[in-house]
């Protein structure tokens, strides 16, 4: 998953902390296939989980945790994009137009849903 590969060390740490809210270190280590010492290093920021470990984290997460992890990932990726746009304000690609359209469509759906209207 390319989005996982692009995650910051801080977001990887947040994902581990999210999973630790409902499990102890030993359980999480077992579920992720790493040592308990690795879990401690992850949440203390001494090292960070690999892409493979993050993918496993997503797989073992319950629905609420998956939503929290998705939120962490989206915020991290958006922060990265914003930093690029700040440094290179003249960048304009077709993919950027597609992203704008997707976000506009999402906002329209949210508005319709909040009004109790259905959409097709």
C-alpha positions in Angstrom: 0.0 0.0 0.0 1.7 3.2 -1.2 0.0 5.4 1.4 1.6 3.3 4.1 5.1 3.7 2.6 4.7 7.5 2.6 3.7 7.8 6.3 5.8 9.8 8.6 7.5 8.3 11.7 5.2 10.3 13.9 2.1 8.8 12.2 3.5 5.3 12.5 3.9 6.0 16.2 0.3 7.3 16.5 -1.0 4.1 14.8 0.8 1.9 17.4 -0.6 4.1 20.2 -4.1 3.8 18.8 -3.8 0.0 18.9 -2.4 0.1 22.4 -5.5 1.8 23.7 -7.4 -1.6 23.6 -4.5 -4.1 24.0 -1.5 -4.5 26.2 2.1 -4.5 24.8 2.4 -8.3 24.8 -0.9 -8.8 22.9 0.0 -6.2 20.3 3.5 -7.6 19.9 2.0 -11.1 19.3 -0.6 -9.8 16.9 1.9 -7.8 14.9 4.6 -10.5 14.9 7.2 -8.4 16.7 8.7 -8.4 20.1 7.3 -6.6 23.1 10.6 -4.6 23.2 9.8 -3.4 19.7 6.4 -2.1 20.8 8.1 -0.1 23.6 10.6 1.3 21.1 7.8 2.2 18.7 5.7 4.2 21.2 8.8 5.9 22.7 9.9 7.0 19.3 13.2 5.1 19.5 12.4 3.3 16.2 9.4 3.1 13.9 7.3 0.3 12.6 8.0 -1.0 9.1 5.5 -0.7 6.2 4.8 -4.4 6.8 4.1 -3.9 10.5 1.7 -1.0 9.7 -0.1 -3.1 7.1 -0.5 -5.8 9.8 -1.7 -3.2 12.2 -4.5 -2.2 9.8 -5.4 -5.9 9.3 -5.8 -6.6 13.1 -7.5 -3.3 13.9 -11.2 -3.3 14.7 -13.6 -1.0 12.8 -13.2 1.9 15.1 -9.4 1.6 15.1 -9.4 1.3 11.3 -11.3 4.6 11.1 -8.8 6.2 13.5 -5.8 4.8 11.5 -7.4 6.1 8.3 -7.8 9.5 9.9 -4.1 9.5 11.0 -3.0 8.5 7.5 -5.1 11.1 5.7 -4.0 13.9 7.9 -0.3 12.9 7.4 -0.6 12.7 3.7 -2.4 16.0 3.5 0.3 17.6 5.6 2.8 16.3 3.1 0.9 17.7 0.1 0.4 21.1 1.8 4.2 21.3 2.4 4.9 20.5 -1.2 2.4 23.1 -2.4 3.8 25.7 0.0 7.3 25.1 -1.4 6.2 24.8 -5.1 3.1 26.9 -5.5 3.0 26.7 -9.3 2.5 22.9 -9.4 -0.7 22.0 -11.2 -1.5 18.6 -12.5 -4.5 16.7 -13.8 -4.3 14.6 -10.6 -4.8 17.8 -8.5 -7.9 18.6 -10.5 -9.2 15.0 -9.8 -8.5 15.4 -6.1 -10.5 18.7 -6.1 -13.4 17.0 -7.8 -13.4 14.1 -5.4 -13.3 16.5 -2.4 -16.1 18.6 -3.8 -18.2 15.4 -4.4 -17.5 14.3 -0.9 -18.6 17.6 0.5 -21.8 17.5 -1.5 -22.6 14.1 -0.2 -22.0 15.2 3.4 -24.4 18.1 2.9 -27.1 16.0 1.4 -26.7 13.4 4.2 -26.9 16.1 6.9 -30.1 17.3 5.3 -31.6 13.8 5.3 -31.6 13.6 1.5 -30.4 10.6 -0.4 -28.0 10.7 -3.3 -27.3 8.4 -6.2 
